[in-house]
Amino acid sequence: MAESFKDKVAIVGMGCSKFGENWDMGSDDMIVEATYNALEDAGIEMKDIDAGWVGTIGFHGTGSAMTSTGITGAAISMPLKLQYKPVTHVENGCATGTDALRNAAFAVAAKVYDIVLVVGIEKLKDTGFGGLGELGIPPHPVFEGGITAPGMYALAATRYFKKYGLSPEEGKKMLAKVSVKSHYNASRNPRAHLRNVITEDQVLNAPVIAWPLGLFDCCGVTDGAGAAILCRAEDAKQFRDDYVLIKGLGLSIGPGQGSVRTDYDFTIWDETVHAAKEAYAMAGIKDPRKEIDFVECHDCFSISEIIAVESLGLCERGKAINDLESGAWTQEGEIPVNLSGGLKAFGHPIGASGCREAFEIYKQLQGKAEDKSRQIKNARLGLVHNQAGLPGKFMCAVGLYGLPD
Amino acid sequence: MAESFKDKVAIVGMGCSKFGENWDMGSDDMIVEATYNALEDAGIEMKDIDAGWVGTIGFHGTGSAMTSTGITGAAISMPLKLQYKPVTHVENGCATGTDALRNAAFAVAAKVYDIVLVVGIEKLKDTGFGGLGELGIPPHPVFEGGITAPGMYALAATRYFKKYGLSPEEGKKMLAKVSVKSHYNASRNPRAHLRNVITEDQVLNAPVIAWPLGLFDCCGVTDGAGAAILCRAEDAKQFRDDYVLIKGLGLSIGPGQGSVRTDYDFTIWDETVHAAKEAYAMAGIKDPRKEIDFVECHDCFSISEIIAVESLGLCERGKAINDLESGAWTQEGEIPVNLSGGLKAFGHPIGASGCREAFEIYKQLQGKAEDKSRQIKNARLGLVHNQAGLPGKFMCAVGLYGLPD
């Protein structure tokens, strides 16, 4: 049945807050900024919203609506004063933003609501966030004995090097190309967090976080919010001519218990393979590399981007190095990857990322990329990819957003 | 558009774990028990499930899948080994269970999935849970200066007494009738937590928790899980003849910031009024008292049941006392309320409650109430009501489940 979902739901407005160390903003301020941005873009008012979905894992510090009653739809209904309207709170790790949008899209396709709002939000800086061990949720004492995200992704990197016969130097250099590209892309993107251009030498000589990952192989810690307004495709023209359609949505969670599955092949993300399969089936995609024009994928670490692109079927396995050397993933390349700067340099406020990546796809498809120099040409279909957790127990979401056929 | 949602989605299987102080079970055990219960009821296997939704606010103690990666769909995909399938985690306070079911139903109605699983789960006992102040989430230091749930609902009770001219003795006696009924109902319900029959005298002479609420006016602290299997209505007969249809779903969140809105009328829950309005509009309900046969509503305290029933439009405002005195809310009455024993005596594991209440409606509609003495006759439409948070900033969900017309 799922194929029938393609082209049923349109995105008619999107907004995004400034990403960065927003010490001067609470989560409520970013929710308001992103939402009014999206309302203005759609040409509607708050009263026109029938229902809302908020994606957040709830690191909001104090001063937000999310306190003694836990994290609920009130996270946005209070700051936005959504008088008594229905709001669902979705939480699915780093896949949260896309999953919130996914559930909102289903409600619209089911014809329950006409116009809905999706907000992804995370305020990380106030929490002292610095990695899984500091998320305020203690790791399981037996199964998750303190392994951190950089440590886990570092293992994937060394496995990748070994499997594809890369020397440590060759591997490190391949990773560096990802980070250099991300920072260059972010440097031209006005809302991005880390806008400093970096060189391969800087990446290679940076302090080691978890070998082979150095400081510039890891994403920063960022505050931000993104928002989207959805309606049914047949109503989209009431709002704008350059609306964007949801072509496919996929979600997959790995069955692993504990942090390291001994049978898991760290050089491919199985959950990404499955989520992409679901989204591609909905969208009718047969040859992803040819049919998809550009990609915002989960590059929490440089190695993550490489394995994500390969797992999405957008590059032959083990061949990312060729694409990185040829420039295929740059703005001028065959399939631009993380044009926005990615999680690495645009930023990764967890619950916000799926919406923020959709914002980049949406603006590029409309020919309205912020800073015109970043605009790609003739793009008709973009992909968003999010991934949470650890290998073997990832939560992975894939969204395909495109112009009408 | 929302009216078109009525009768689109069917419930073809439901399950429920034993509710109580399940010291011998982890959250995973209860998830497994409720889910296999539902699968068996629907006559399907785990592999037949296309996608899942889990409702929990995440008090699971140790030993569950929900640890360092936060609360995600993995909460059920790991214990159930839902190999790479999509699972969304929904969290909306005490409205969580119904909201999870609501989002699952939208996905089915949108024809994205054919057969989906919804699980509501909470493991409260291991956390030392004893009220909002001990939820592990500190209250906001200014706006939520430590007021507890019993304290807040006690204020609603005294306001109700004052507004409707009840003396303290008359008011306390009215409340006692609710609790006596709940315990009596639970005493005959095999899966309920508090199965001791109590008397009005016991309620009136119990230790005071927050006047006028005594020990027996407050629900207990309970572990439990509920599960549902949904499909589109046209496919329901493949599974069973006595399927149940989703007639309407409503959700509403109050706009209040802080714990006490000075303009809030504590004798009516505005959020319940709005959620019911949405659900009634979907279901085409004009006269709820006449058209709805029985009700599972949010009776976290005895006063909550009274104000909920009035807010749902099932009893004239201020007239609950007449219904309680006439026995209208008992099993033999005009509109049985909390036949299961309710949150009060069946139990209230937060994220589970919406699914557990739907379980009661489903079984009664099928003529399969557990313990045959509890079975009501000729019921065709039941209502589920959940409410979270505090007056003025409640999250409220309403579900209407019924037999085919």
HADDOCK unambig.tbl for C-alpha pairs under 7 A between the chains (distance, minus, plus):
assign (segid A and resid 1 and name CA) (segid B and resid 111 and name CA) 5.72 0.50 0.50
assign (segid A and resid 1 and name CA) (segid B and resid 112 and name CA) 5.92 0.50 0.50
assign (segid A and resid 1 and name CA) (segid B and resid 113 and name CA) 6.74 0.50 0.50
assign (segid A and resid 2 and name CA) (segid B and resid 111 and name CA) 6.22 0.50 0.50
assign (segid A and resid 2 and name CA) (segid B and resid 112 and name CA) 4.26 0.50 0.50
assign (segid A and resid 2 and name CA) (segid B and resid 113 and name CA) 6.34 0.50 0.50
assign (segid A and resid 5 and name CA) (segid B and resid 112 and name CA) 6.29 0.50 0.50
assign (segid A and resid 67 and name CA) (segid B and resid 137 and name CA) 6.53 0.50 0.50
assign (segid A and resid 67 and name CA) (segid B and resid 138 and name CA) 6.80 0.50 0.50
assign (segid A and resid 67 and name CA) (segid B and resid 139 and name CA) 5.71 0.50 0.50
assign (segid A and resid 67 and name CA) (segid B and resid 140 and name CA) 5.83 0.50 0.50
assign (segid A and resid 68 and name CA) (segid B and resid 132 and name CA) 6.62 0.50 0.50
assign (segid A and resid 68 and name CA) (segid B and resid 137 and name CA) 5.47 0.50 0.50
assign (segid A and resid 68 and name CA) (segid B and resid 138 and name CA) 5.76 0.50 0.50
assign (segid A and resid 68 and name CA) (segid B and resid 139 and name CA) 4.31 0.50 0.50
assign (segid A and resid 68 and name CA) (segid B and resid 140 and name CA) 6.55 0.50 0.50
assign (segid A and resid 69 and name CA) (segid B and resid 93 and name CA) 6.76 0.50 0.50
assign (segid A and resid 69 and name CA) (segid B and resid 389 and name CA) 5.65 0.50 0.50
assign (segid A and resid 70 and name CA) (segid B and resid 93 and name CA) 6.71 0.50 0.50
assign (segid A and resid 70 and name CA) (segid B and resid 137 and name CA) 6.92 0.50 0.50
assign (segid A and resid 71 and name CA) (segid B and resid 91 and name CA) 6.91 0.50 0.50
assign (segid A and resid 71 and name CA) (segid B and resid 92 and name CA) 6.81 0.50 0.50
assign (segid A and resid 72 and name CA) (segid B and resid 91 and name CA) 5.96 0.50 0.50
assign (segid A and resid 72 and name CA) (segid B and resid 92 and name CA) 4.26 0.50 0.50
assign (segid A and resid 72 and name CA) (segid B and resid 93 and name CA) 6.01 0.50 0.50
assign (segid A and resid 73 and name CA) (segid B and resid 92 and name CA) 6.10 0.50 0.50
assign (segid A and resid 74 and name CA) (segid B and resid 253 and name CA) 6.47 0.50 0.50
assign (segid A and resid 77 and name CA) (segid B and resid 253 and name CA) 6.84 0.50 0.50
assign (segid A and resid 77 and name CA) (segid B and resid 255 and name CA) 6.25 0.50 0.50
assign (segid A and resid 78 and name CA) (segid B and resid 255 and name CA) 5.11 0.50 0.50
assign (segid A and resid 78 and name CA) (segid B and resid 256 and name CA) 6.50 0.50 0.50
assign (segid A and resid 78 and name CA) (segid B and resid 257 and name CA) 6.36 0.50 0.50
assign (segid A and resid 81 and name CA) (segid B and resid 255 and name CA) 5.45 0.50 0.50
assign (segid A and resid 82 and name CA) (segid B and resid 255 and name CA) 6.43 0.50 0.50
assign (segid A and resid 83 and name CA) (segid B and resid 254 and name CA) 6.37 0.50 0.50
assign (segid A and resid 83 and name CA) (segid B and resid 255 and name CA) 5.41 0.50 0.50
assign (segid A and resid 84 and name CA) (segid B and resid 252 and name CA) 4.85 0.50 0.50
assign (segid A and resid 84 and name CA) (segid B and resid 253 and name CA) 4.71 0.50 0.50
assign (segid A and resid 84 and name CA) (segid B and resid 254 and name CA) 4.85 0.50 0.50
assign (segid A and resid 84 and name CA) (segid B and resid 255 and name CA) 6.34 0.50 0.50
assign (segid A and resid 84 and name CA) (segid B and resid 271 and name CA) 6.17 0.50 0.50
assign (segid A and resid 84 and name CA) (segid B and resid 274 and name CA) 6.58 0.50 0.50
assign (segid A and resid 85 and name CA) (segid B and resid 252 and name CA) 4.98 0.50 0.50
assign (segid A and resid 85 and name CA) (segid B and resid 253 and name CA) 5.94 0.50 0.50
assign (segid A and resid 86 and name CA) (segid B and resid 251 and name CA) 4.60 0.50 0.50
assign (segid A and resid 86 and name CA) (segid B and resid 252 and name CA) 4.43 0.50 0.50
assign (segid A and resid 86 and name CA) (segid B and resid 253 and name CA) 6.09 0.50 0.50
assign (segid A and resid 87 and name CA) (segid B and resid 253 and name CA) 6.89 0.50 0.50
assign (segid A and resid 88 and name CA) (segid B and resid 92 and name CA) 6.62 0.50 0.50
assign (segid A and resid 88 and name CA) (segid B and resid 99 and name CA) 6.99 0.50 0.50
assign (segid A and resid 89 and name CA) (segid B and resid 90 and name CA) 5.80 0.50 0.50
assign (segid A and resid 89 and name CA) (segid B and resid 91 and name CA) 5.52 0.50 0.50
assign (segid A and resid 89 and name CA) (segid B and resid 92 and name CA) 5.99 0.50 0.50
assign (segid A and resid 90 and name CA) (segid B and resid 89 and name CA) 5.80 0.50 0.50
assign (segid A and resid 90 and name CA) (segid B and resid 90 and name CA) 4.70 0.50 0.50
assign (segid A and resid 90 and name CA) (segid B and resid 91 and name CA) 6.33 0.50 0.50
assign (segid A and resid 91 and name CA) (segid B and resid 71 and name CA) 6.91 0.50 0.50
assign (segid A and resid 91 and name CA) (segid B and resid 72 and name CA) 5.96 0.50 0.50
assign (segid A and resid 91 and name CA) (segid B and resid 89 and name CA) 5.52 0.50 0.50
assign (segid A and resid 91 and name CA) (segid B and resid 90 and name CA) 6.32 0.50 0.50
assign (segid A and resid 92 and name CA) (segid B and resid 71 and name CA) 6.81 0.50 0.50
assign (segid A and resid 92 and name CA) (segid B and resid 72 and name CA) 4.26 0.50 0.50
assign (segid A and resid 92 and name CA) (segid B and resid 73 and name CA) 6.10 0.50 0.50
assign (segid A and resid 92 and name CA) (segid B and resid 88 and name CA) 6.62 0.50 0.50
assign (segid A and resid 92 and name CA) (segid B and resid 89 and name CA) 5.99 0.50 0.50
assign (segid A and resid 93 and name CA) (segid B and resid 69 and name CA) 6.76 0.50 0.50
assign (segid A and resid 93 and name CA) (segid B and resid 70 and name CA) 6.70 0.50 0.50
assign (segid A and resid 93 and name CA) (segid B and resid 72 and name CA) 6.01 0.50 0.50
assign (segid A and resid 99 and name CA) (segid B and resid 88 and name CA) 7.00 0.50 0.50
assign (segid A and resid 103 and name CA) (segid B and resid 103 and name CA) 6.49 0.50 0.50
assign (segid A and resid 106 and name CA) (segid B and resid 106 and name CA) 5.80 0.50 0.50
assign (segid A and resid 106 and name CA) (segid B and resid 107 and name CA) 5.05 0.50 0.50
assign (segid A and resid 106 and name CA) (segid B and resid 110 and name CA) 5.76 0.50 0.50
assign (segid A and resid 107 and name CA) (segid B and resid 106 and name CA) 5.05 0.50 0.50
assign (segid A and resid 107 and name CA) (segid B and resid 107 and name CA) 6.82 0.50 0.50
assign (segid A and resid 109 and name CA) (segid B and resid 110 and name CA) 5.25 0.50 0.50
assign (segid A and resid 110 and name CA) (segid B and resid 106 and name CA) 5.76 0.50 0.50
assign (segid A and resid 110 and name CA) (segid B and resid 109 and name CA) 5.26 0.50 0.50
assign (segid A and resid 110 and name CA) (segid B and resid 110 and name CA) 4.26 0.50 0.50
assign (segid A and resid 111 and name CA) (segid B and resid 1 and name CA) 5.75 0.50 0.50
assign (segid A and resid 111 and name CA) (segid B and resid 2 and name CA) 6.22 0.50 0.50
assign (segid A and resid 112 and name CA) (segid B and resid 1 and name CA) 5.93 0.50 0.50
assign (segid A and resid 112 and name CA) (segid B and resid 2 and name CA) 4.25 0.50 0.50
assign (segid A and resid 112 and name CA) (segid B and resid 5 and name CA) 6.30 0.50 0.50
assign (segid A and resid 113 and name CA) (segid B and resid 1 and name CA) 6.75 0.50 0.50
assign (segid A and resid 113 and name CA) (segid B and resid 2 and name CA) 6.34 0.50 0.50
assign (segid A and resid 132 and name CA) (segid B and resid 68 and name CA) 6.54 0.50 0.50
assign (segid A and resid 137 and name CA) (segid B and resid 67 and name CA) 6.47 0.50 0.50
assign (segid A and resid 137 and name CA) (segid B and resid 68 and name CA) 5.47 0.50 0.50
assign (segid A and resid 137 and name CA) (segid B and resid 70 and name CA) 6.89 0.50 0.50
assign (segid A and resid 138 and name CA) (segid B and resid 67 and name CA) 6.72 0.50 0.50
assign (segid A and resid 138 and name CA) (segid B and resid 68 and name CA) 5.77 0.50 0.50
assign (segid A and resid 139 and name CA) (segid B and resid 67 and name CA) 5.62 0.50 0.50
assign (segid A and resid 139 and name CA) (segid B and resid 68 and name CA) 4.33 0.50 0.50
assign (segid A and resid 140 and name CA) (segid B and resid 67 and name CA) 5.82 0.50 0.50
assign (segid A and resid 140 and name CA) (segid B and resid 68 and name CA) 6.63 0.50 0.50
assign (segid A and resid 251 and name CA) (segid B and resid 86 and name CA) 4.60 0.50 0.50
assign (segid A and resid 252 and name CA) (segid B and resid 84 and name CA) 4.85 0.50 0.50
assign (segid A and resid 252 and name CA) (segid B and resid 85 and name CA) 4.97 0.50 0.50
assign (segid A and resid 252 and name CA) (segid B and resid 86 and name CA) 4.42 0.50 0.50
assign (segid A and resid 253 and name CA) (segid B and resid 74 and name CA) 6.47 0.50 0.50
assign (segid A and resid 253 and name CA) (segid B and resid 77 and name CA) 6.84 0.50 0.50
assign (segid A and resid 253 and name CA) (segid B and resid 84 and name CA) 4.70 0.50 0.50
assign (segid A and resid 253 and name CA) (segid B and resid 85 and name CA) 5.93 0.50 0.50
assign (segid A and resid 253 and name CA) (segid B and resid 86 and name CA) 6.09 0.50 0.50
assign (segid A and resid 253 and name CA) (segid B and resid 87 and name CA) 6.89 0.50 0.50
assign (segid A and resid 254 and name CA) (segid B and resid 83 and name CA) 6.36 0.50 0.50
assign (segid A and resid 254 and name CA) (segid B and resid 84 and name CA) 4.84 0.50 0.50
assign (segid A and resid 255 and name CA) (segid B and resid 77 and name CA) 6.22 0.50 0.50
assign (segid A and resid 255 and name CA) (segid B and resid 78 and name CA) 5.07 0.50 0.50
assign (segid A and resid 255 and name CA) (segid B and resid 81 and name CA) 5.39 0.50 0.50
assign (segid A and resid 255 and name CA) (segid B and resid 82 and name CA) 6.40 0.50 0.50
assign (segid A and resid 255 and name CA) (segid B and resid 83 and name CA) 5.41 0.50 0.50
assign (segid A and resid 255 and name CA) (segid B and resid 84 and name CA) 6.36 0.50 0.50
assign (segid A and resid 256 and name CA) (segid B and resid 78 and name CA) 6.46 0.50 0.50
assign (segid A and resid 257 and name CA) (segid B and resid 78 and name CA) 6.32 0.50 0.50
assign (segid A and resid 271 and name CA) (segid B and resid 84 and name CA) 6.14 0.50 0.50
assign (segid A and resid 274 and name CA) (segid B and resid 84 and name CA) 6.56 0.50 0.50
assign (segid A and resid 389 and name CA) (segid B and resid 69 and name CA) 5.61 0.50 0.50
